[in-house]
């Protein structure tokens, strides 16, 4: 039986090849590869990671904008159909609706233009408060 107090110093200095770390590459090609890896990692850190964290908020915002747009379209359509039910604006005795059949369309267009102008005005005010990127 071997004495546990004695150690083989040669075996402790010798490493097996599969445990040894690979030799570090050197030279301009290795430095260029390392620079590329560093730039890619930095770009991911500064662009993709923040977008992943904002993904939920962007999804809620886009969904809300879609529902608001659909709701405004249905609201304007309801306004148009409601104005067309008024007898003065749409005479049921005449085939083409009479003299004032264009008024519901003009009124609906005017209301839609006012709503769009209010949205644009609010957007411009928000951009001015935040500061322009240019």
LOVEX-351238 format. One line per field, with one value per atom (N, C-alpha, C, CB): atom name; x, y, z. Coordinates in Angstrom, 1 decimal, padded with zeros to 4 digits, always signed. Atoms other than C-alpha are relative to their C-alpha. Glycine has a CB too. Layout:
BEGIN
atome CA	...
east X	...
north Y	...
up Z	...
END
This chain:
BEGIN
atome N	CA	C	CB	N	CA	C	CB	N	CA	C	CB	N	CA	C	CB	N	CA	C	CB	N	CA	C	CB	N	CA	C	CB	N	CA	C	CB	N	CA	C	CB	N	CA	C	CB	N	CA	C	CB	N	CA	C	CB	N	CA	C	CB	N	CA	C	CB	N	CA	C	CB	N	CA	C	CB	N	CA	C	CB	N	CA	C	CB	N	CA	C	CB	N	CA	C	CB	N	CA	C	CB	N	CA	C	CB	N	CA	C	CB	N	CA	C	CB	N	CA	C	CB	N	CA	C	CB	N	CA	C	CB	N	CA	C	CB	N	CA	C	CB	N	CA	C	CB	N	CA	C	CB	N	CA	C	CB	N	CA	C	CB	N	CA	C	CB	N	CA	C	CB	N	CA	C	CB	N	CA	C	CB	N	CA	C	CB	N	CA	C	CB	N	CA	C	CB	N	CA	C	CB	N	CA	C	CB	N	CA	C	CB	N	CA	C	CB	N	CA	C	CB	N	CA	C	CB	N	CA	C	CB	N	CA	C	CB	N	CA	C	CB	N	CA	C	CB	N	CA	C	CB	N	CA	C	CB	N	CA	C	CB	N	CA	C	CB	N	CA	C	CB	N	CA	C	CB	N	CA	C	CB	N	CA	C	CB	N	CA	C	CB	N	CA	C	CB	N	CA	C	CB	N	CA	C	CB	N	CA	C	CB	N	CA	C	CB	N	CA	C	CB	N	CA	C	CB	N	CA	C	CB	N	CA	C	CB	N	CA	C	CB	N	CA	C	CB	N	CA	C	CB	N	CA	C	CB	N	CA	C	CB	N	CA	C	CB	N	CA	C	CB	N	CA	C	CB	N	CA	C	CB	N	CA	C	CB	N	CA	C	CB	N	CA	C	CB	N	CA	C	CB	N	CA	C	CB	N	CA	C	CB	N	CA	C	CB	N	CA	C	CB	N	CA	C	CB	N	CA	C	CB	N	CA	C	CB	N	CA	C	CB	N	CA	C	CB	N	CA	C	CB	N	CA	C	CB	N	CA	C	CB	N	CA	C	CB	N	CA	C	CB	N	CA	C	CB	N	CA	C	CB	N	CA	C	CB	N	CA	C	CB	N	CA	C	CB	N	CA	C	CB	N	CA	C	CB	N	CA	C	CB	N	CA	C	CB	N	CA	C	CB	N	CA	C	CB	N	CA	C	CB	N	CA	C	CB	N	CA	C	CB	N	CA	C	CB	N	CA	C	CB	N	CA	C	CB	N	CA	C	CB	N	CA	C	CB	N	CA	C	CB	N	CA	C	CB	N	CA	C	CB	N	CA	C	CB	N	CA	C	CB	N	CA	C	CB	N	CA	C	CB	N	CA	C	CB	N	CA	C	CB	N	CA	C	CB	N	CA	C	CB	N	CA	C	CB	N	CA	C	CB	N	CA	C	CB	N	CA	C	CB	N	CA	C	CB	N	CA	C	CB	N	CA	C	CB	N	CA	C	CB	N	CA	C	CB
east +000.8	+000.0	+000.9	-000.9	-000.8	+001.2	-000.1	-000.4	+000.0	+002.2	-000.7	+001.5	+000.8	-000.3	+000.8	-001.2	-000.8	+002.4	+000.9	+000.8	-000.9	+004.5	-000.9	+000.9	+000.7	+003.3	+000.9	-000.7	-000.8	+004.4	+000.0	-000.6	+000.0	+005.5	+000.0	+001.3	+000.0	+005.9	-001.4	+000.9	+001.3	+002.3	-000.9	-000.7	+000.8	+001.0	+000.4	+000.3	-000.4	+003.0	-000.6	+001.5	+000.5	+001.8	-001.5	+000.5	+001.4	-001.7	-000.4	-000.5	+000.5	-003.8	-000.4	-001.2	+000.3	-004.4	-001.4	+000.4	+001.4	-008.2	-000.3	-000.9	+000.3	-008.0	+000.7	+000.5	-000.8	-005.6	-000.8	+001.3	+000.7	-007.1	+000.6	-000.1	-000.6	-006.7	+000.9	-001.1	-000.9	-003.9	-000.7	+001.2	+000.7	-004.9	+000.5	+000.3	-000.5	-004.8	+000.6	-001.2	-000.7	-002.6	+000.2	+001.4	-000.2	-002.0	-001.1	+000.2	+001.0	-004.0	-001.4	+000.5	+001.3	-006.7	-000.8	+000.2	+000.6	-007.4	-000.5	+000.9	+000.4	-007.6	-001.2	+001.2	+001.2	-010.0	-001.2	+000.3	+001.1	-012.2	-000.5	+000.4	+000.4	-012.2	-000.7	+001.2	+000.7	-013.1	-001.4	+000.9	+001.3	-015.9	-001.0	+000.1	+000.9	-017.3	-000.4	+000.8	+000.3	-017.0	-001.0	+001.3	+001.0	-018.9	-001.4	+000.5	+001.3	-021.6	-000.7	+000.1	+000.6	-022.1	-000.4	+001.1	+000.4	-022.2	-001.3	+001.1	+001.2	-024.8	-001.2	+000.2	+001.2	-027.0	-000.4	+000.4	+000.3	-026.7	-000.7	+001.3	+000.6	-027.6	-001.2	+001.0	+001.2	-030.3	-001.0	+000.4	+001.0	-031.9	-000.5	+000.7	+000.4	-032.0	-001.0	+001.2	+001.1	-033.9	-001.3	+000.5	+001.2	-036.3	-000.8	+000.3	+000.6	-037.0	-000.7	+001.0	+000.7	-037.8	-001.2	+001.0	+001.1	-040.1	-001.0	+000.5	+000.9	-041.8	-001.5	+000.5	+001.4	-044.8	-000.7	+000.1	+000.6	-045.4	-000.3	+000.9	+000.3	-045.1	-001.2	+001.2	+001.1	-047.6	-001.3	+000.1	+001.2	-050.1	-000.3	+000.1	+000.2	-049.6	-000.5	+001.3	+000.5	-050.1	-001.4	+001.0	+001.4	-053.1	-001.0	-000.1	+000.8	-054.6	-000.3	+000.5	+000.1	-053.9	-000.9	+001.4	+000.8	-055.5	-001.5	+000.4	+001.4	-058.7	-000.5	-000.1	+000.5	-058.9	-000.3	+001.1	+000.2	-058.6	-001.3	+001.2	+001.2	-061.3	-001.2	+000.1	+001.1	-063.5	-000.4	+000.3	+000.3	-063.1	-000.7	+001.3	+000.7	-064.0	-001.4	+000.8	+001.4	-067.1	-000.8	-000.1	+000.7	-068.0	-000.4	+000.8	+000.3	-067.7	-001.1	+001.3	+001.0	-069.7	-001.4	+000.3	+001.2	-072.4	-000.5	+000.1	+000.4	-072.4	-000.6	+001.1	+000.5	-072.9	-001.3	+001.0	+001.3	-075.7	-001.1	+000.1	+001.0	-077.4	-000.4	+000.6	+000.4	-077.3	-000.8	+001.3	+000.7	-078.6	-001.5	+000.6	+001.3	-081.7	-000.9	+000.0	+000.8	-082.7	-000.7	+000.9	+000.8	-085.5	+000.4	-001.5	-000.4	-084.3	+001.2	+000.2	-001.2	-080.9	-000.1	+001.1	+000.2	-082.1	-001.5	+000.7	+001.4	-085.5	-000.4	-000.5	+000.3	-087.0	-000.9	-000.7	+000.9	-089.4	+000.8	-000.9	-000.8	-086.6	+001.0	+000.8	-000.9	-084.3	+001.4	+000.0	-001.4	-081.0	+000.1	+000.5	+000.0	-081.9	-000.3	+001.3	+000.4	-082.7	+001.2	-000.7	-001.1	-080.7	+001.1	-000.7	-001.0	-079.0	+000.5	-000.7	-000.5	-077.9	+001.5	-000.4	-001.4	-074.3	+000.4	+000.6	-000.3	-074.5	+000.5	-001.2	-000.5	-074.1	+001.5	-000.8	-001.4	-070.9	+001.0	+000.1	-000.8	-069.5	+000.2	-000.6	-000.1	-070.3	+000.9	-001.5	-000.9	-068.7	+001.4	-000.5	-001.4	-065.6	+000.5	+000.0	-000.5	-065.4	+000.3	-001.1	-000.2	-065.7	+001.3	-001.2	-001.2	-063.0	+001.2	-000.1	-001.2	-060.7	+000.3	-000.3	-000.2	-061.2	+000.7	-001.3	-000.6	-060.3	+001.4	-000.8	-001.4	-057.2	+000.8	+000.0	-000.8	-056.1	+000.3	-000.8	-000.2	-056.5	+001.1	-001.3	-001.1	-054.3	+001.3	-000.4	-001.2	-051.7	+000.5	-000.1	-000.4	-051.7	+000.6	-001.2	-000.5	-051.2	+001.3	-001.0	-001.3	-048.4	+001.1	-000.2	-001.0	-046.6	+000.4	-000.5	-000.3	-046.9	+000.8	-001.3	-000.8	-045.6	+001.5	-000.6	-001.4	-042.6	+000.8	+000.0	-000.7	-041.8	+000.4	-000.9	-000.3	-041.9	+001.2	-001.3	-001.1	-039.6	+001.3	-000.4	-001.2	-037.1	+000.2	+001.2	-000.2	-036.3	+001.3	-000.1	-001.3	-033.6	+000.9	-000.3	-000.9	-032.2	+000.6	-000.7
north -001.2	+000.0	+001.2	+000.0	-001.2	+003.5	+000.8	+000.7	-000.9	+005.9	+001.3	+000.3	-001.2	+008.9	+001.2	+000.0	-001.2	+011.3	+000.3	-000.1	-000.3	+011.0	+000.3	-001.2	-000.4	+012.7	-000.1	+001.4	+000.0	+012.4	+001.4	-001.1	-001.4	+015.9	+000.1	+000.7	+000.0	+015.0	-000.1	-001.1	+000.1	+014.0	+001.2	-001.3	-001.2	+017.2	+001.1	+000.4	-001.0	+019.3	-000.3	+000.2	+000.4	+017.3	+000.1	-001.4	-000.1	+018.2	-000.9	+001.5	+000.8	+016.1	+001.0	-000.9	-000.9	+017.6	+000.5	-000.6	-000.4	+017.7	+001.0	-001.2	-001.0	+019.8	+001.3	-000.6	-001.3	+022.4	+000.9	-000.3	-001.0	+025.6	+000.1	+001.4	-000.1	+026.2	+001.2	+000.2	-001.1	+028.5	+001.2	-000.3	-001.2	+032.1	+000.5	+001.1	-000.4	+033.3	+001.4	+000.1	-001.3	+036.3	+000.4	-000.1	-000.6	+038.6	+000.9	-001.1	-001.0	+041.1	-000.7	+000.7	+000.6	+038.6	-000.3	-001.4	+000.3	+037.6	+001.3	-000.7	-001.3	+041.3	+000.5	+001.0	-000.5	+042.1	-000.8	-000.2	+000.9	+039.1	+000.4	-001.5	-000.4	+040.2	+001.4	+000.1	-001.3	+043.8	-000.2	+000.9	+000.3	+042.5	-000.5	-000.9	+000.6	+040.4	+001.1	-001.1	-001.1	+043.4	+001.0	+000.7	-000.9	+045.7	-000.6	+000.4	+000.7	+043.1	-000.1	-001.4	+000.2	+042.5	+001.4	-000.5	-001.3	+046.3	+000.4	+001.0	-000.4	+046.8	-000.7	-000.3	+000.7	+044.1	+000.5	-001.5	-000.5	+045.5	+001.3	+000.2	-001.3	+049.0	+000.1	+001.0	-000.1	+048.3	-001.1	-000.1	+001.1	+044.8	-000.1	-001.3	+000.2	+044.5	+001.1	+000.0	-001.0	+047.9	-000.3	+001.4	+000.2	+047.0	-001.2	-000.3	+001.2	+043.6	+000.4	-001.1	-000.5	+045.4	+000.9	+000.7	-000.8	+047.8	-000.7	+001.3	+000.7	+045.2	-000.1	-001.5	+000.0	+044.9	+001.3	-000.5	-001.3	+048.6	+000.3	+001.1	-000.2	+048.8	-000.8	-000.3	+000.8	+046.0	+000.6	-001.4	-000.7	+047.7	+001.3	+000.2	-001.3	+051.0	-000.2	+000.8	+000.3	+049.6	-000.6	-000.9	+000.6	+047.6	+001.1	-001.1	-001.1	+050.7	+001.0	+000.8	-000.9	+052.8	-000.6	+000.3	+000.7	+050.2	+000.1	-001.5	-000.1	+050.1	+001.4	-000.5	-001.4	+053.9	+000.3	+001.0	-000.3	+054.1	-000.7	-000.5	+000.7	+051.4	+000.7	-001.5	-000.7	+053.2	+001.3	+000.2	-001.2	+056.5	-000.2	+000.8	+000.3	+055.0	-000.4	-001.1	+000.4	+053.4	+001.2	-001.1	-001.1	+056.6	+001.0	+000.8	-000.9	+058.7	-000.7	+000.3	+000.6	+056.1	+000.1	-001.5	-000.1	+056.2	+001.5	-000.3	-001.4	+060.0	+000.2	+001.0	-000.1	+059.8	-000.6	-000.7	+000.7	+057.3	+000.7	-001.5	-000.8	+059.3	+001.3	+000.3	-001.2	+062.5	-000.3	+000.8	+000.3	+060.7	-000.4	-001.2	+000.3	+059.7	+001.2	-000.8	-001.2	+063.3	+000.3	+001.2	-000.1	+064.0	+001.2	+000.1	-001.2	+067.5	-000.2	+001.2	+000.2	+066.3	-001.1	-000.3	+001.1	+063.2	-000.2	-001.3	+000.1	+063.5	-001.4	+001.1	+001.3	+060.0	+000.0	-000.8	-000.1	+061.2	+000.0	+001.2	-000.1	+061.8	-001.2	+001.3	+001.1	+059.1	+000.3	-000.4	-000.3	+060.9	+000.6	+000.9	-000.5	+062.2	+001.5	-000.2	-001.4	+065.8	+000.9	+000.3	-001.1	+069.1	-000.2	+001.3	+000.0	+068.6	-001.3	+000.6	+001.3	+065.0	+000.0	-001.0	-000.1	+066.2	+000.5	+000.9	-000.5	+067.8	-001.0	+000.7	+001.0	+064.6	-000.4	-001.3	+000.3	+063.8	+001.1	-000.4	-001.2	+067.3	+000.1	+001.3	-000.1	+067.3	-001.1	-000.1	+001.1	+063.9	+000.3	-001.3	-000.3	+065.0	+001.1	+000.5	-001.1	+068.2	-000.5	+001.1	+000.5	+066.3	-000.9	-000.8	+000.8	+063.8	+000.8	-000.9	-000.9	+066.6	+000.7	+001.1	-000.7	+068.4	-001.0	+000.5	+001.0	+065.2	-000.3	-001.4	+000.2	+064.6	+001.2	-000.2	-001.2	+068.2	+000.1	+001.3	+000.0	+067.8	-001.0	-000.3	+000.9	+064.7	+000.5	-001.3	-000.6	+066.4	+001.1	+000.5	-001.1	+069.4	-000.5	+000.9	+000.6	+067.2	-000.6	-001.0	+000.7	+065.3	+001.0	-000.8	-001.0	+068.5	+000.6	+001.1	-000.5	+069.8	-001.0	+000.3	+001.0	+066.5	+000.0	-001.4	+000.0	+066.6	+001.2	-000.1	-001.2	+070.2	-000.1	+001.2	+000.2	+069.3	-000.9	-000.4	+001.0	+066.3	+000.5	-001.3	-000.4	+068.1	-000.8	-000.1	+000.6	+067.4	-000.8	+001.0	+000.8	+064.8	+000.7	-001.4	-000.7	+067.1	+001.2	+000.3
up +000.0	+000.0	+000.0	+001.2	+000.2	-000.9	+001.3	-001.2	-001.2	+001.8	-000.4	+000.4	+000.3	+001.8	+000.2	+000.7	-000.3	+003.0	-001.2	+001.2	+001.2	-000.2	-001.2	-000.2	+001.2	-003.3	-001.2	+000.2	+001.2	-006.8	-000.6	-001.0	+000.4	-007.7	-001.5	+000.5	+001.5	-011.4	-000.5	-000.5	+000.5	-011.7	+000.3	+000.6	-000.3	-010.0	-001.0	+001.4	+001.0	-012.5	-001.4	+000.0	+001.4	-015.5	+000.0	-000.3	+000.2	-016.7	-001.2	-000.1	+001.1	-018.9	-001.1	+000.4	+001.0	-022.3	-000.1	-001.4	+000.1	-022.1	+001.1	+000.0	-001.0	-018.9	-000.2	+001.4	+000.2	-020.2	-000.8	-000.7	+000.8	-021.5	-001.3	+000.7	+001.3	-025.2	+000.0	-001.0	+000.0	-026.1	-000.5	-001.0	+000.4	-026.4	-001.3	+001.1	+001.4	-030.0	+000.2	-001.0	+000.0	-030.7	-001.4	+000.8	+001.4	-033.6	-000.4	-001.0	+000.5	-035.6	-000.3	-001.2	+000.3	-036.6	+001.3	-000.8	-001.3	-033.0	+000.6	+000.9	-000.6	-032.0	-000.8	-000.1	+000.8	-034.9	+000.4	-001.5	-000.4	-033.9	+001.4	+000.0	-001.3	-030.3	+000.0	+000.9	+000.1	-031.3	-000.6	-001.0	+000.6	-033.5	+001.1	-001.2	-001.0	-030.6	+001.0	+000.7	-000.9	-028.3	-000.5	+000.4	+000.6	-030.6	-000.1	-001.4	+000.1	-031.2	+001.3	-000.7	-001.3	-027.5	+000.5	+001.0	-000.4	-026.9	-000.7	-000.2	+000.7	-029.6	+000.5	-001.5	-000.6	-028.2	+001.3	+000.1	-001.4	-024.7	-000.1	+000.8	+000.0	-025.8	-000.9	-000.6	+000.8	-028.4	+000.2	-001.5	+000.0	-028.2	+001.4	-000.4	-001.4	-024.4	+000.5	+000.9	-000.4	-023.8	-000.8	-000.3	+000.7	-026.6	+000.6	-001.5	-000.6	-025.0	+001.3	+000.3	-001.2	-021.7	-000.3	+000.9	+000.4	-023.5	-000.8	-000.7	+000.9	-025.5	+000.5	-000.2	-000.6	-023.1	-000.2	+001.4	+000.1	-023.1	-001.4	+000.6	+001.5	-026.9	-000.4	-000.8	+000.4	-027.3	+000.5	+000.6	-000.5	-025.0	-000.7	+001.5	+000.7	-026.7	-001.4	-000.1	+001.3	-030.2	+000.0	-000.7	-000.1	-029.2	+000.4	+001.1	-000.3	-027.6	-001.1	+001.2	+001.1	-030.6	-001.1	-000.6	+001.0	-032.9	+000.5	-000.1	-000.5	-030.7	-000.1	+001.4	+000.1	-030.6	-001.4	+000.6	+001.5	-034.4	-000.5	-000.8	+000.4	-034.9	+000.6	+000.4	-000.7	-032.3	-000.7	+001.4	+000.6	-034.0	-001.4	-000.2	+001.3	-037.4	+000.2	-000.7	-000.3	-036.0	+000.5	+001.0	-000.5	-034.2	-001.2	+001.0	+001.1	-037.4	-000.9	-000.8	+000.8	-039.3	+000.6	-000.2	-000.7	-036.6	-000.2	+001.5	+000.2	-036.9	-001.4	+000.2	+001.4	-040.7	-000.1	-001.0	+000.2	-040.5	+000.8	+000.5	-000.8	-037.7	-000.7	+001.4	+000.7	-039.7	-001.3	-000.4	+001.2	-042.8	+000.4	-000.7	-000.4	-040.7	+000.2	+001.3	-000.2	-040.3	-001.3	+000.4	+001.2	-042.8	-000.8	+000.3	+000.7	-043.7	-000.8	+001.0	+000.7	-044.7	-001.0	+001.0	+000.9	-046.5	-000.2	+000.5	+000.3	-048.1	-000.5	-001.0	+000.5	-048.4	-001.2	+001.1	+001.1	-051.1	-001.3	+000.1	+001.2	-053.6	+000.0	+000.0	+000.2	-055.0	+000.4	-001.5	-000.3	-054.6	+001.4	-001.0	-001.4	-051.1	+000.1	+000.6	-000.1	-052.0	-000.1	+001.2	+000.1	-052.0	+001.1	+000.1	-001.1	-048.6	+000.3	+001.2	-000.3	-048.9	+000.2	-001.1	-000.1	-049.0	+001.4	-001.0	-001.3	-045.5	+001.0	+000.5	-000.9	-043.5	-000.3	+000.0	+000.4	-045.4	+000.3	-001.5	-000.3	-045.0	+001.5	-000.6	-001.4	-041.3	+000.6	+000.6	-000.4	-040.8	-000.3	-000.6	+000.4	-042.7	+000.9	-001.4	-000.9	-040.6	+001.4	+000.0	-001.3	-037.3	+000.0	+000.5	+000.2	-038.5	-000.1	-001.1	+000.1	-039.5	+001.3	-001.1	-001.3	-036.2	+001.0	+000.6	-000.9	-034.3	-000.4	+000.0	+000.5	-036.5	+000.4	-001.5	-000.4	-035.9	+001.5	-000.4	-001.5	-032.1	+000.3	+000.7	-000.3	-032.2	-000.5	-000.8	+000.5	-034.3	+000.9	-001.5	-000.9	-032.1	+001.3	+000.4	-001.2	-029.0	-000.2	+000.6	+000.3	-030.7	-000.2	-001.3	+000.2	-031.7	+001.4	-000.9	-001.3	-028.1	+000.8	+000.7	-000.7	-026.7	-000.5	-000.2	+000.6	-029.1	+000.4	-001.5	-000.4	-028.2	+001.5	-000.3	-001.4	-024.5	+000.2	+000.8	-000.2	-024.9	-000.6	-000.7	+000.6	-027.1	-001.3	+000.9	+001.3	-030.7	+000.0	-001.2	+000.1	-031.6	-000.9	-000.5	+001.0	-034.3	+000.6	-001.2
END
